[in-house]
């Protein structure tokens, strides 16, 4: 008996052999081997032969899945030069229904209808169609939100949703807008205008913020799983623009507070040619563009890049050519009698004062003397006038990523009637330019004759060329300073900083007899920083309307953001 208590490991080799060949032990081994073969067979049956059965268990164990609604767009932001989103995205509450968490659908529809004043049949129909979470496109009032939160109905949640264009969204005409339905249908995550459209393929992408819950593989609620938010905007690419949100805001405020209803303003940085602000009036609602479709004054138009008759802001262009090519001498004196007759046409100039009398060339520009400029223009071959405008960036699109941009109109190269040349020399007739083109040209005056294509988005190359000599540039700078010191542009003087520039009043045809008003110039006088172009469509005259608005914008920029 004592031997029987010894373990297998304590048996001697002889004893072991004797034990292995014991017939009872052999039966035990045979039984265990058979059981093992049966086990292997069952494994093969379930794993290979009856694989769907196997998968069912795998699913239940591992495929808990997320059911969610997007709470933002899978889309990058449009940033200002300091990385601030120009569209000021914000959040608002939306109602989301989670069908997996609803027990009795009829009861659910009744409860919701009582809470938010919506037909319970609509809720019932929606629940019949949908098995995944969906948003109710009804903005609940504060009162309704309190009741919804207080009632805590399973399957109904108030979740935050990002509004891409917040209340203070800036530079709306530059940014453009995304289709309003994009929050409900990802296929509508498409930019319809402005940078949103131009950079569609860059901006779209990433993982949006989501609001959701986890359910079993079969879509049933997992007890205890709540509704949660997932972090968003992963892997989205933002677009860095040159716009400065503070300056853009100041310009938009100045335009909004002015008496004009239609117009535009552009601010360029003198040193770099970067666009710091580009604003257009009237504004429109980016979240609901459909509301602005039939409003008067076409709010969708980006007037800063559309073309209009320039009036006298065109005179500096004629003068730079005349000086460069020697069609006029810097010390020349002109005699203005208040009227010029060209062919059968009579053009007036300062008629109420009987003309400007004897004026120097600088005074002719500072006083915006039509007589002197018609005389100068008629000395220049017409094809040279048109060629020069093309070289200076007019009559063609500037290289900026906005499809809405106009080319502007220039006369066909070739012979022109004297009357047409006279009109062209003072910015009238068959001639239109955009406020952005005007700002670029005036920037070349303050930059020693060096023209640079404006930049709107960082990383896009800037084309540069020398238009005219430094001597011509300095002559123009002095004449345009004379304009704001004691000439026709006095209302544009920025107190404490000074300014220089040119007024323009362009006659218009058609629905209204009011003229286009312009002022283009720079500020401050010492170490100029900003070129500003102000355009007021069919609103009045340059000296009375656009010049004071230029001053206001200059004050905002230099006093608030020196
Ligand atoms: Zn005159």
Boltz pocket constraint, residues with backbone or C-beta under 6 A from the ligand:
constraints:
  - pocket:
      binder: B
      contacts: [[A, 336], [A, 337], [A, 338], [A, 349], [A, 350], [A, 355], [A, 356], [A, 357], [A, 368], [A, 369], [A, 370], [A, 371], [A, 372]]
      max_distance: 6.0
